[in-house]
Amino acid sequence: MPELLLELFSEEIPARMQARAAEDLARLFGERCAALVEAPPLTFHGPRRIGLSALLRASVTTEGKEERGPRIGAPDAALDGFLRKHGATRDALKQEGQFWVLSKPGETVEARALVAAAVPAIIRAFPWPKSMRWGGSSPMSWVRPLKRILCVLDGAVVPFDLRSGDDDGHALSSGNETEGHRIMAPGAFAVRGLTDYQEGLRERRVVLDAAERAREIKDGIAALAAAESLTVVPDEGLISEVAGLVEWPVPLLGRIDDAFMDLPPEVMRTTMRVNQRYFALRKADGSAAPRFALVANIAAPDGGAAIVGGNERVLRARLSDARFFWDLDRKQKLEDFLPKLDSVVFHAKLGTQGERVARLERLARIIAEKIGANADDAARAARLAKADLASGMVGEFPELQGVMGRYYALGQGEKPAVAEAIGAHYRPLGPGDEVPSEPVAISVAMADKLDQLAGFFAAGERPTGSSDPFALRRAALGVIRILRENALRVRLIDLLVPAVRGAVEPIWLKQGGPEIAWQEKRAELWERRERDPAFPLPDQIVAADVLEFLSERLRVQIRAEGIRHDVVTAVLAASSDDDLVRILRRAEAVRSFVEAESGANLLAAYKRATNILRIEEKRDGRTFDPGYHHQLLAAPEEQALATALEAAATRIETDLTAEAFEPAMDAMATLRAPVDAFFDKVIVNDADAAIRDNRLKLLARLRTAMDAVADFSKIEA
């Protein structure tokens, strides 16, 4: 089976674009040559190349088809034009109804021809996030100047030309040559296939596979660190990025001047990572080590001594800049940065960062009172939490927001609980990040995320599809994780209403009323509120929307954890409970129940009952209430079911109120036998209309009793 090797060789491709580019190349090739490809292509990418290898069919035979031509009796000129268009003669025509029809047989197309046509089209339409033109009036763009196109099929070049755009106007032609390492093995060499290509590149100091380069980097710096009894601060993202910067990774260690070792370790790590792509090391006790790791792209004759020396000089300059900001920021108190936030817009509809600080301070106090934290400490931490946004260090390194606030707070004598809350209030930043666990930190972190959710929902900036520019999904998952992992018992609606009110009331005052996008029908809502005091205010409506969004995020998280999300959905549908800890405990009890034999059988009976009710309610045009009449219960089985239902319903209500969910499931399980007997012996649609009506109401009572626990109609069989 013919083997295709395709490589697009250019100047250095940004590391962040390489993996996606290789995926796009395989996707586009698969779309254009789907009939040829036997299996998914093998892709590769690196600093100067993206490419693929694929096994192809030798040729493809297209299906024959028919083309309808002019009407019978049309002018000869029309018929001749039709034949010229399709390269046919009158002998190939046949008459069908009122038209001439041309039968075109299928044709066999060689793989070489299809590839030669597909690759130039792929290159011209390639979806780089950013691209450039070069050589004057180039008609083509690429991420960086494209130098070579290697395209061979079974060892032979697939010939095609692609205009490069150079001033001399020469065409960039496909060939069988590529290049090795720019410095250690310059020049081109010819290849015939994938094995030849891989071996030739390695001989010329290029590791083709990105995963292999990443392993060499990770293992190499770990070995160098271990030789000095040190460890590498984990950073998979940096390893992946550096693997996209080097073709022949050579790990090296450098030294950090002792004069900088009093800087916060986060500052040193961020400086090294962001500016220089260096790896931070630490000692056995976890403290920062006066060493750093770097990855060179060449094996230098002096063992890398000159490379290390040059990078040490660069790092000294970088750390000197960091020290400048560190010393400058500490000349004033953290609170002194706050006035600057009054001129920083948080969002056009939600005011400035200074106004947001005031909201967080109020909301953190409310949350602290709900969870038993020190309200004064929570309010103080919330007041200072955003202050470091105006500091020089965070201005230089936004990644350090919160981190620097903690250091500055400790340095000015704030309570440890306040300082730790400032440092932790952004967490969790992702699925692998820890959640705050101290009560004051929890209060501020929750306030930050709930204000974010409430404000943007109120401003009409909700996530849509894959678009979530304000990271509201992450904020919602953060709230859920904080509640779950700290087992916090709190009603979310009690926090969301003040959060929404705090976010929008200042804007209402500025604009002379509730003039904000989310309340398009505000006049109608307020008028209805005047007529009906029980009608929810707009802030309650938005709070309910945010609560539904949190519930949906909970379902997503549960699904990702492999837990039955249908059970959680059933529990959420059965009540207006917004205590996530209680919801999950109840869901676990329901899951155990429905997965047991008695629960599974009762679930089947429930669905049978609800199906009967749905059909009969549609037929009668009404909903059957659960108020059946005892005197109309004629059959022993329906009498037994009624007795069991009333006893079980009472126990279920008592147990749910006491949060005794397992006993509530036990009470529900007692219904299995009488329900089975009822369906086995009793005909629901009795000829007597009164008895039929009463039996349907008895089934409605069964539905109501079970729906008090969960909406079992939402549980998948």
C-alpha positions as CSV (number, residue, x, y, z in Angstrom):
1,M,0.0,0.0,0.0
2,P,1.6,3.4,-1.0
3,E,3.0,5.4,1.8
4,L,2.7,9.2,1.7
5,L,5.2,11.5,3.5
6,L,4.3,15.2,3.6
7,E,6.4,17.9,5.4
8,L,5.9,21.7,5.3
9,F,9.2,23.2,6.3
10,S,9.3,26.9,7.3
11,E,11.0,29.4,9.6
12,E,10.3,29.0,13.3
13,I,6.7,28.3,14.1
14,P,5.4,29.6,17.5
15,A,5.3,26.8,20.0
16,R,1.7,27.4,20.9
17,M,0.5,26.8,17.3
18,Q,2.4,23.7,16.4
19,A,0.2,20.9,17.8
20,R,-3.0,22.4,16.5
21,A,-1.4,23.0,13.1
22,A,-0.5,19.3,12.9
23,E,-4.1,18.4,13.8
24,D,-5.5,20.8,11.2
25,L,-3.2,19.4,8.5
26,A,-4.4,15.9,9.2
27,R,-8.0,17.0,9.3
28,L,-7.8,19.0,6.0
29,F,-6.0,16.1,4.3
30,G,-8.6,13.7,5.5
31,E,-11.4,15.9,4.1
32,R,-9.8,16.3,0.7
33,C,-8.5,12.7,0.3
34,A,-11.0,10.7,2.3
35,A,-11.4,8.1,-0.4
36,L,-7.7,7.5,-0.4
37,V,-6.8,7.3,3.3
38,E,-6.7,3.8,4.8
39,A,-6.2,4.8,8.4
40,P,-5.8,8.1,10.4
41,P,-2.5,9.8,9.4
42,L,0.5,9.9,11.7
43,T,1.3,13.6,12.4
44,F,4.4,15.3,13.7
45,H,5.4,18.9,14.5
46,G,8.3,20.9,15.6
47,P,9.9,24.4,15.6
48,R,10.4,24.4,11.8
49,R,8.1,21.7,10.4
50,I,4.6,20.2,10.5
51,G,3.8,17.1,8.6
52,L,2.1,13.7,8.3
53,S,2.5,10.2,7.0
54,A,-0.4,8.1,5.7
55,L,-1.0,4.8,4.0
56,L,-3.1,5.4,0.9
57,R,-5.0,3.4,-1.7
58,A,-3.2,3.3,-5.0
59,S,-6.2,4.8,-6.8
60,V,-9.8,5.6,-6.5
61,T,-12.6,4.8,-8.9
62,T,-15.5,7.3,-9.0
63,E,-19.1,6.2,-9.5
64,G,-20.7,6.8,-12.9
65,K,-23.4,9.4,-13.1
66,E,-25.9,11.0,-15.5
67,E,-26.1,14.6,-16.5
68,R,-29.4,16.0,-17.9
69,G,-28.9,18.1,-21.0
70,P,-31.1,20.3,-23.2
71,R,-34.7,19.5,-24.1
72,I,-35.4,17.4,-27.1
73,G,-35.7,19.7,-30.0
74,A,-33.4,22.4,-28.5
75,P,-31.1,24.3,-30.9
76,D,-28.0,22.4,-32.0
77,A,-25.8,25.2,-30.5
78,A,-27.2,24.4,-27.1
79,L,-26.6,20.7,-27.5
80,D,-23.1,21.2,-28.8
81,G,-22.2,23.5,-25.9
82,F,-23.5,20.9,-23.4
83,L,-21.3,18.2,-25.1
84,R,-18.2,20.4,-25.2
85,K,-18.6,21.2,-21.5
86,H,-18.6,17.4,-20.6
87,G,-16.1,16.4,-23.3
88,A,-18.6,14.0,-24.9
89,T,-20.0,13.2,-28.3
90,R,-23.6,12.7,-29.5
91,D,-23.2,8.9,-29.4
92,A,-23.1,9.1,-25.5
93,L,-26.5,10.7,-25.4
94,K,-29.8,9.0,-24.8
95,Q,-33.4,10.3,-24.6
96,E,-35.3,10.2,-21.3
97,G,-38.7,11.9,-21.4
98,Q,-38.4,15.4,-22.9
99,F,-34.6,15.7,-22.3
100,W,-31.3,14.5,-23.6
101,V,-29.3,12.6,-20.9
102,L,-25.5,12.0,-20.9
103,S,-24.3,8.9,-19.2
104,K,-20.8,9.5,-17.8
105,P,-18.9,6.3,-16.7
106,G,-16.9,6.3,-13.5
107,E,-13.2,7.0,-13.8
108,T,-10.1,5.8,-12.0
109,V,-7.9,8.5,-10.5
110,E,-4.4,7.8,-9.2
111,A,-3.5,8.7,-5.7
112,R,-0.6,10.8,-6.9
113,A,-2.9,13.0,-8.9
114,L,-5.3,13.5,-6.0
115,V,-2.5,14.4,-3.6
116,A,-1.0,16.8,-6.1
117,A,-4.3,18.6,-6.4
118,A,-5.1,18.5,-2.6
119,V,-1.9,19.7,-1.0
120,P,-1.7,23.1,-2.7
121,A,-5.3,23.8,-1.8
122,I,-4.7,22.8,1.8
123,I,-1.7,25.1,2.1
124,R,-3.6,28.1,0.6
125,A,-6.5,27.6,2.9
126,F,-4.6,26.6,6.1
127,P,-6.3,28.1,9.2
128,W,-3.3,29.6,11.1
129,P,-4.4,31.8,14.0
130,K,-2.0,34.4,12.7
131,S,-0.1,34.4,9.4
132,M,2.1,36.6,7.3
133,R,3.1,37.3,3.7
134,W,6.6,37.8,2.5
135,G,8.6,38.5,-0.6
136,G,6.6,41.5,-1.8
137,S,3.2,40.8,-3.4
138,S,2.9,37.2,-2.3
139,P,-0.5,35.8,-3.0
140,M,-0.1,33.2,-0.2
141,S,0.3,33.5,3.6
142,W,1.8,31.2,6.1
143,V,2.7,31.4,9.8
144,R,6.3,32.1,8.8
145,P,8.0,32.0,5.4
146,L,7.6,28.6,3.9
147,K,10.9,27.2,2.6
148,R,10.3,23.6,1.5
149,I,7.6,21.2,0.7
150,L,8.6,17.6,1.0
151,C,5.9,15.3,-0.6
152,V,6.8,11.8,-1.6
153,L,4.6,8.8,-2.4
154,D,6.3,5.4,-2.3
155,G,9.6,7.1,-2.6
156,A,8.8,9.2,-5.6
157,V,8.1,13.0,-5.5
158,V,4.4,14.0,-6.0
159,P,5.0,17.0,-8.3
160,F,3.3,20.3,-7.9
161,D,4.2,24.0,-7.8
162,L,3.2,26.6,-5.2
163,R,4.0,30.3,-5.8
164,S,6.2,31.4,-3.0
165,G,5.8,35.1,-3.5
166,D,9.5,35.9,-3.8
167,D,10.4,39.0,-5.8
168,D,12.0,36.9,-8.4
169,G,8.7,35.1,-9.0
170,H,10.1,31.6,-8.7
171,A,7.6,28.8,-7.8
172,L,8.1,26.8,-4.6
173,S,8.0,23.2,-5.9
174,S,7.4,20.0,-4.0
175,G,10.5,17.8,-3.7
176,N,12.1,15.0,-1.7
177,E,14.4,17.1,0.5
178,T,14.3,18.4,4.0
179,E,16.8,19.9,6.5
180,G,18.3,18.8,9.8
181,H,19.4,21.0,12.6
182,R,20.1,24.6,11.6
183,I,23.4,24.8,13.4
184,M,24.7,21.3,14.1
185,A,23.8,19.8,10.7
186,P,22.9,22.5,8.2
187,G,22.0,21.7,4.6
188,A,19.4,19.6,2.8
189,F,19.2,15.8,2.4
190,A,16.9,13.6,0.4
191,V,14.5,11.0,1.8
192,R,12.3,8.3,0.3
193,G,9.8,7.5,3.1
194,L,9.0,7.9,6.8
195,T,11.7,5.6,8.2
196,D,14.3,7.2,6.0
197,Y,13.0,10.6,7.1
198,Q,13.0,9.8,10.9
199,E,16.5,8.3,10.8
200,G,17.9,11.0,8.7
201,L,16.6,13.7,11.0
202,R,18.0,12.0,14.1
203,E,21.4,11.7,12.5
204,R,21.2,15.4,11.8
205,R,20.3,16.3,15.4
206,V,16.5,16.6,15.1
207,V,14.1,14.7,17.4
208,L,11.0,14.6,15.3
209,D,8.4,13.4,17.9
210,A,7.2,16.3,20.2
211,A,6.3,13.8,23.0
212,E,9.8,12.4,22.8
213,R,11.3,15.9,23.0
214,A,9.1,16.6,26.1
215,R,10.3,13.4,27.8
216,E,13.9,14.2,27.2
217,I,13.4,17.6,28.6
218,K,11.5,16.4,31.7
219,D,13.8,13.5,32.4
220,G,17.0,15.5,31.6
221,I,16.3,18.4,34.0
222,A,15.1,16.0,36.7
223,A,18.3,14.0,36.5
224,L,20.4,17.2,36.7
225,A,18.4,18.4,39.7
226,A,18.6,15.1,41.5
227,A,22.4,15.1,41.1
228,E,22.3,18.1,43.4
229,S,19.6,16.7,45.7
230,L,17.0,19.1,44.2
231,T,13.7,18.7,42.5
232,V,12.0,20.5,39.6
233,V,8.9,22.5,40.3
234,P,6.3,20.7,38.2
235,D,5.2,22.6,35.1
236,E,3.9,20.4,32.3
237,G,2.8,23.5,30.3
238,L,6.3,24.9,30.2
239,I,7.8,21.5,29.2
240,S,5.3,21.3,26.3
241,E,6.2,24.9,25.3
242,V,9.9,24.3,25.4
243,A,9.5,21.1,23.4
244,G,8.2,23.3,20.7
245,L,11.2,25.7,20.8
246,V,14.0,23.1,20.4
247,E,14.8,20.4,17.9
248,W,17.6,18.8,19.9
249,P,17.0,19.4,23.6
250,V,20.0,19.7,25.9
251,P,19.1,20.4,29.5
252,L,21.5,22.5,31.6
253,L,21.6,24.0,35.1
254,G,22.4,27.6,36.0
255,R,22.9,29.4,39.2
256,I,20.9,32.2,40.8
257,D,22.8,34.9,42.6
258,D,22.4,34.7,46.4
259,A,21.4,38.4,46.4
260,F,18.0,37.5,44.9
261,M,17.1,34.6,47.1
262,D,15.2,36.8,49.5
263,L,12.6,37.5,46.8
264,P,9.3,35.5,47.1
265,P,9.8,32.2,45.3
266,E,6.6,32.8,43.2
267,V,8.3,36.0,41.9
268,M,11.4,34.2,40.9
269,R,9.5,31.4,39.3
270,T,7.2,33.7,37.4
271,T,10.1,35.9,36.2
272,M,12.0,32.8,35.0
273,R,9.1,31.2,33.4
274,V,7.4,34.1,31.6
275,N,10.5,35.9,30.4
276,Q,13.0,33.2,29.8
277,R,11.3,29.8,29.8
278,Y,13.5,28.6,32.7
279,F,12.5,25.8,35.1
280,A,12.5,26.6,38.9
281,L,14.1,24.1,41.3
282,R,13.6,23.6,45.0
283,K,15.3,22.0,48.0
284,A,14.1,18.9,49.9
285,D,12.3,21.1,52.4
286,G,10.3,22.8,49.5
287,S,12.1,26.1,49.7
288,A,13.5,27.8,46.5
289,A,16.9,26.5,45.4
290,P,19.6,28.9,44.1
291,R,19.6,27.0,40.8
292,F,17.5,27.0,37.6
293,A,17.2,24.7,34.6
294,L,17.2,25.7,31.0
295,V,17.1,23.8,27.7
296,A,19.5,24.6,24.9
297,N,19.0,23.7,21.3
298,I,22.6,22.6,20.6
299,A,25.1,20.3,22.2
300,A,27.9,22.9,22.7
301,P,31.6,21.8,22.5
302,D,32.2,23.4,26.0
303,G,29.4,21.4,27.6
304,G,27.1,24.4,27.6
305,A,29.3,26.6,29.9
306,A,29.0,29.7,27.7
307,I,25.3,29.1,27.2
308,V,24.8,28.9,31.0
309,G,26.9,31.9,31.6
310,G,24.9,34.0,29.2
311,N,21.6,32.9,30.6
312,E,22.8,33.6,34.1
313,R,23.6,37.2,33.1
314,V,20.1,37.6,31.5
315,L,18.4,36.2,34.6
316,R,20.3,38.7,36.9
317,A,18.9,41.5,34.8
318,R,15.4,40.0,35.0
319,L,15.5,39.5,38.8
320,S,16.9,43.0,39.2
321,D,13.7,44.3,37.6
322,A,11.6,42.1,39.9
323,R,13.5,43.4,42.9
324,F,12.8,47.0,41.8
325,F,9.0,46.4,41.8
326,W,9.2,44.4,45.1
327,D,11.0,47.2,46.9
328,L,8.9,49.9,45.4
329,D,5.6,48.3,46.2
330,R,6.5,47.7,49.9
331,K,7.2,51.4,50.4
332,Q,3.4,51.9,50.8
333,K,0.6,50.0,52.5
334,L,-1.6,47.7,50.6
335,E,-4.6,49.9,51.3
336,D,-2.8,52.9,49.7
337,F,-3.2,51.2,46.3
338,L,-7.0,51.2,46.5
339,P,-7.7,54.7,45.2
340,K,-6.1,53.7,41.9
341,L,-8.8,51.1,41.4
342,D,-11.5,53.8,41.2
343,S,-10.2,54.7,37.7
344,V,-9.9,51.1,36.5
345,V,-13.1,49.9,34.8
346,F,-14.2,46.4,35.7
347,H,-17.0,46.3,33.2
348,A,-18.9,49.1,31.4
349,K,-22.2,48.0,33.0
350,L,-20.8,47.0,36.4
351,G,-18.6,50.0,37.3
352,T,-15.0,50.2,38.4
353,Q,-12.7,47.9,40.3
354,G,-13.1,50.3,43.2
355,E,-16.9,49.9,43.2
356,R,-16.4,46.1,43.0
357,V,-14.2,46.2,46.1
358,A,-17.0,47.8,48.0
359,R,-19.4,45.1,46.8
360,L,-17.0,42.3,47.8
361,E,-16.5,43.8,51.2
362,R,-20.3,43.7,51.9
363,L,-20.8,40.3,50.4
364,A,-17.9,38.7,52.1
365,R,-19.3,39.9,55.5
366,I,-22.7,38.3,54.6
367,I,-21.1,35.0,53.6
368,A,-18.9,34.9,56.7
369,E,-21.9,35.3,58.9
370,K,-23.6,32.4,57.1
371,I,-20.7,30.0,57.5
372,G,-19.5,31.0,60.9
373,A,-16.3,32.9,59.9
374,N,-15.0,36.1,61.4
375,A,-17.1,38.7,59.6
376,D,-14.7,41.6,60.3
377,D,-11.7,39.6,59.0
378,A,-13.6,38.6,55.9
379,A,-14.6,42.1,55.2
380,R,-11.0,43.4,55.7
381,A,-9.6,40.7,53.4
382,A,-12.2,41.5,50.8
383,R,-11.3,45.1,51.0
384,L,-7.6,44.4,50.3
385,A,-8.0,41.4,48.0
386,K,-7.8,43.5,44.8
387,A,-5.4,46.1,46.0
388,D,-2.4,44.4,44.5
389,L,-3.9,44.9,41.0
390,A,-2.5,48.5,41.2
391,S,0.9,47.4,42.3
392,G,4.0,47.5,40.1
393,M,4.7,43.8,40.5
394,V,1.2,42.6,39.4
395,G,1.3,45.2,36.6
396,E,4.4,43.5,35.3
397,F,3.3,39.9,36.1
398,P,-0.5,39.6,36.2
399,E,-0.1,36.0,37.1
400,L,0.9,37.1,40.6
401,Q,-2.3,38.8,41.5
402,G,-3.4,37.6,45.0
403,V,0.0,36.1,45.6
404,M,1.6,39.6,46.0
405,G,-1.3,40.9,48.0
406,R,-0.7,38.1,50.5
407,Y,3.0,39.0,50.8
408,Y,2.3,42.7,51.1
409,A,-0.4,42.1,53.7
410,L,1.9,40.0,55.9
411,G,4.6,42.6,55.5
412,Q,2.4,45.4,56.8
413,G,1.1,43.3,59.8
414,E,-2.3,42.2,58.7
415,K,-3.7,39.2,60.5
416,P,-2.5,35.9,59.0
417,A,-6.1,34.8,58.3
418,V,-6.6,38.1,56.3
419,A,-3.4,37.7,54.4
420,E,-4.1,34.0,53.5
421,A,-7.6,34.9,52.3
422,I,-6.1,37.6,50.0
423,G,-3.7,35.0,48.6
424,A,-6.4,32.3,48.2
425,H,-9.4,34.2,47.0
426,Y,-8.9,33.5,43.3
427,R,-8.7,29.7,43.9
428,P,-9.5,27.3,42.5
429,L,-8.0,28.4,39.3
430,G,-8.6,25.1,37.6
431,P,-9.6,21.4,38.1
432,G,-6.3,20.5,39.7
433,D,-6.1,23.6,42.0
434,E,-6.8,23.3,45.7
435,V,-9.8,25.1,47.1
436,P,-9.6,27.5,50.1
437,S,-10.2,25.8,53.3
438,E,-10.0,28.5,56.0
439,P,-13.4,30.1,56.8
440,V,-12.2,33.7,56.1
441,A,-10.6,32.6,52.8
442,I,-13.7,30.7,51.9
443,S,-15.8,33.8,52.5
444,V,-13.7,36.1,50.2
445,A,-13.3,33.4,47.5
446,M,-17.1,32.8,47.4
447,A,-17.8,36.6,47.4
448,D,-15.4,37.1,44.5
449,K,-17.0,34.3,42.4
450,L,-20.7,35.0,43.3
451,D,-20.2,38.7,42.5
452,Q,-18.7,37.8,39.2
453,L,-21.6,35.5,38.4
454,A,-24.3,37.8,39.6
455,G,-22.9,40.9,38.0
456,F,-22.4,39.4,34.5
457,F,-25.8,37.6,34.6
458,A,-27.4,40.9,35.5
459,A,-25.5,42.7,32.7
460,G,-26.7,40.2,30.2
461,E,-23.3,38.7,29.6
462,R,-24.1,35.0,30.1
463,P,-22.1,32.2,28.5
464,T,-23.4,31.1,25.1
465,G,-22.4,27.8,23.6
466,S,-18.6,27.7,23.6
467,S,-18.2,31.4,24.3
468,D,-17.5,32.3,27.9
469,P,-15.3,35.5,27.8
470,F,-15.7,36.2,31.5
471,A,-14.9,32.7,32.7
472,L,-18.3,32.3,34.4
473,R,-18.3,28.5,34.0
474,R,-15.0,28.4,35.9
475,A,-16.4,30.7,38.6
476,A,-19.4,28.5,38.9
477,L,-17.4,25.3,39.2
478,G,-15.2,27.1,41.8
479,V,-18.3,27.9,43.9
480,I,-19.4,24.2,43.7
481,R,-16.0,22.8,44.6
482,I,-15.7,25.2,47.6
483,L,-19.1,24.1,48.9
484,R,-18.6,20.4,48.2
485,E,-15.0,20.0,49.4
486,N,-15.6,22.0,52.6
487,A,-19.0,20.4,53.2
488,L,-20.5,23.8,53.7
489,R,-24.2,23.8,54.6
490,V,-25.6,27.1,53.1
491,R,-28.5,28.1,50.9
492,L,-27.1,29.6,47.7
493,I,-30.2,31.7,47.1
494,D,-29.5,33.6,50.4
495,L,-26.1,34.6,49.0
496,L,-27.1,35.2,45.4
497,V,-29.9,37.7,46.1
498,P,-27.6,40.1,47.9
499,A,-24.9,39.5,45.3
500,V,-27.2,40.5,42.5
501,R,-28.6,43.4,44.4
502,G,-25.1,44.6,45.2
503,A,-24.0,44.4,41.6
504,V,-26.8,46.3,40.1
505,E,-28.2,48.8,42.6
506,P,-25.3,51.3,42.2
507,I,-25.9,51.3,38.5
508,W,-29.6,51.9,39.0
509,L,-28.8,54.9,41.1
510,K,-26.4,56.3,38.5
511,Q,-28.8,55.8,35.7
512,G,-31.9,56.9,37.5
513,G,-33.6,53.5,37.6
514,P,-33.1,49.8,36.7
515,E,-31.6,50.6,33.2
516,I,-29.6,47.5,32.6
517,A,-29.7,45.0,29.8
518,W,-31.0,42.0,31.7
519,Q,-34.3,43.8,32.6
520,E,-35.8,44.5,29.2
521,K,-39.3,44.2,30.7
522,R,-38.5,46.1,33.9
523,A,-41.6,48.4,33.8
524,E,-43.9,45.4,33.5
525,L,-42.1,43.5,36.3
526,W,-42.3,46.5,38.7
527,E,-45.9,47.1,37.9
528,R,-46.8,43.5,38.5
529,R,-44.8,43.6,41.8
530,E,-47.1,46.5,42.9
531,R,-50.2,44.5,42.1
532,D,-48.8,41.2,43.6
533,P,-46.4,41.6,46.5
534,A,-45.5,37.9,46.2
535,F,-44.1,38.5,42.7
536,P,-40.3,38.2,42.7
537,L,-38.2,41.3,42.2
538,P,-35.8,41.4,39.3
539,D,-32.8,40.7,41.5
540,Q,-34.6,37.5,42.6
541,I,-35.2,36.6,39.0
542,V,-31.5,37.0,38.2
543,A,-30.5,35.1,41.3
544,A,-32.7,32.2,40.2
545,D,-31.1,32.2,36.8
546,V,-27.6,32.1,38.4
547,L,-28.8,29.2,40.6
548,E,-30.0,27.3,37.6
549,F,-26.6,27.9,35.9
550,L,-24.9,26.5,39.1
551,S,-27.2,23.5,39.0
552,E,-26.3,22.8,35.4
553,R,-22.5,23.1,36.2
554,L,-23.1,20.7,39.1
555,R,-24.6,18.2,36.6
556,V,-21.6,18.7,34.3
557,Q,-19.1,18.1,37.1
558,I,-20.9,15.1,38.4
559,R,-21.0,13.6,34.9
560,A,-17.2,14.3,34.5
561,E,-16.6,12.4,37.8
562,G,-18.5,9.3,36.5
563,I,-21.4,9.8,38.9
564,R,-24.9,9.2,37.6
565,H,-26.0,12.7,36.6
566,D,-29.5,11.6,35.9
567,V,-30.0,10.9,39.6
568,V,-28.8,14.4,40.4
569,T,-31.1,15.8,37.8
570,A,-34.0,13.9,39.3
571,V,-33.2,15.2,42.8
572,L,-32.9,18.8,41.6
573,A,-36.2,18.6,39.8
574,A,-38.0,17.3,42.9
575,S,-37.4,20.3,45.2
576,S,-36.2,23.8,45.3
577,D,-33.3,22.8,47.5
578,D,-30.1,24.8,46.9
579,D,-27.9,23.3,49.6
580,L,-25.4,21.4,47.4
581,V,-24.1,19.2,50.2
582,R,-27.7,18.0,51.0
583,I,-28.5,17.6,47.3
584,L,-25.6,15.3,46.8
585,R,-26.3,13.2,49.9
586,R,-29.9,12.8,48.8
587,A,-28.7,11.9,45.3
588,E,-26.4,9.2,46.6
589,A,-29.2,7.7,48.6
590,V,-31.5,7.7,45.5
591,R,-28.7,6.1,43.4
592,S,-28.2,3.3,45.9
593,F,-32.0,2.8,45.9
594,V,-32.6,2.6,42.2
595,E,-29.5,0.3,41.7
596,A,-30.9,-2.2,44.2
597,E,-33.3,-4.9,42.9
598,S,-36.3,-3.6,44.9
599,G,-35.7,0.0,43.8
600,A,-35.3,-1.0,40.1
601,N,-38.6,-2.9,40.2
602,L,-40.4,0.0,41.9
603,L,-38.9,2.4,39.4
604,A,-40.4,0.3,36.6
605,A,-43.7,0.3,38.3
606,Y,-43.5,4.1,38.8
607,K,-42.9,4.6,35.1
608,R,-45.8,2.3,34.3
609,A,-48.0,4.4,36.6
610,T,-46.9,7.7,35.1
611,N,-47.3,6.4,31.6
612,I,-50.9,5.4,32.4
613,L,-51.6,8.8,34.0
614,R,-50.1,10.7,31.1
615,I,-52.3,8.8,28.5
616,E,-55.5,9.1,30.6
617,E,-54.8,12.8,31.5
618,K,-54.3,13.6,27.8
619,R,-57.5,11.7,27.0
620,D,-59.5,13.4,29.7
621,G,-57.9,16.8,29.3
622,R,-57.2,17.2,33.0
623,T,-54.6,16.3,35.6
624,F,-55.6,13.7,38.2
625,D,-55.0,14.9,41.8
626,P,-53.9,12.5,44.5
627,G,-57.1,12.9,46.5
628,Y,-58.7,9.4,46.1
629,H,-61.7,8.3,48.2
630,H,-61.2,5.3,50.5
631,Q,-64.9,4.2,50.2
632,L,-64.3,3.6,46.4
633,L,-61.4,1.2,47.0
634,A,-63.1,-2.0,46.2
635,A,-60.3,-4.5,45.5
636,P,-58.1,-5.8,48.3
637,E,-55.0,-4.9,46.3
638,E,-55.9,-1.3,45.9
639,Q,-56.8,-1.1,49.6
640,A,-53.5,-2.5,50.5
641,L,-51.7,-0.1,48.2
642,A,-53.5,2.9,49.8
643,T,-52.6,1.8,53.3
644,A,-48.9,1.3,52.3
645,L,-48.9,4.6,50.5
646,E,-50.1,6.6,53.4
647,A,-47.7,5.0,55.8
648,A,-44.8,5.4,53.4
649,A,-45.6,9.0,52.6
650,T,-45.7,10.0,56.3
651,R,-42.3,8.3,56.9
652,I,-40.8,9.8,53.7
653,E,-41.9,13.3,54.7
654,T,-40.5,12.9,58.2
655,D,-37.2,11.4,57.1
656,L,-36.7,14.0,54.3
657,T,-37.2,16.8,56.9
658,A,-34.7,15.2,59.2
659,E,-32.3,14.6,56.3
660,A,-32.5,10.9,57.0
661,F,-32.3,10.0,53.3
662,E,-31.5,6.3,53.6
663,P,-34.5,5.6,55.9
664,A,-36.7,7.5,53.4
665,M,-35.5,5.1,50.7
666,D,-36.4,2.2,53.0
667,A,-39.9,3.6,53.4
668,M,-40.3,3.9,49.7
669,A,-39.1,0.3,49.2
670,T,-42.0,-0.9,51.2
671,L,-44.2,0.1,48.3
672,R,-42.8,-2.5,45.9
673,A,-45.0,-5.5,46.9
674,P,-48.3,-3.7,47.1
675,V,-47.6,-1.8,43.8
676,D,-46.7,-5.1,42.1
677,A,-49.9,-6.7,43.4
678,F,-52.0,-3.8,42.3
679,F,-50.8,-3.9,38.7
680,D,-51.1,-7.7,38.7
681,K,-54.7,-7.9,40.0
682,V,-56.4,-4.5,39.4
683,I,-57.7,-3.1,36.1
684,V,-57.2,0.6,36.2
685,N,-59.7,1.5,33.4
686,D,-62.7,0.0,35.1
687,A,-66.0,0.1,33.3
688,D,-67.4,2.1,36.3
689,A,-66.3,5.7,35.7
690,A,-66.1,6.6,39.4
691,I,-63.9,3.5,40.2
692,R,-61.6,4.3,37.2
693,D,-61.3,7.9,38.3
694,N,-60.5,6.9,41.9
695,R,-57.8,4.3,40.8
696,L,-56.2,7.0,38.6
697,K,-56.1,9.3,41.6
698,L,-54.5,6.4,43.6
699,L,-51.8,6.2,41.0
700,A,-51.4,10.0,41.2
701,R,-50.9,9.6,45.0
702,L,-48.1,7.1,44.2
703,R,-46.6,9.6,41.8
704,T,-46.8,12.4,44.4
705,A,-45.3,10.3,47.2
706,M,-42.3,9.2,45.1
707,D,-41.8,12.6,43.5
708,A,-41.3,14.0,47.0
709,V,-38.0,12.1,47.0
710,A,-36.9,12.7,43.3
711,D,-38.5,13.1,39.9
712,F,-38.1,9.5,38.9
713,S,-39.2,10.1,35.4
714,K,-35.8,11.7,34.8
715,I,-33.9,8.6,35.8
716,E,-32.6,6.5,33.0
717,A,-33.6,2.9,33.0
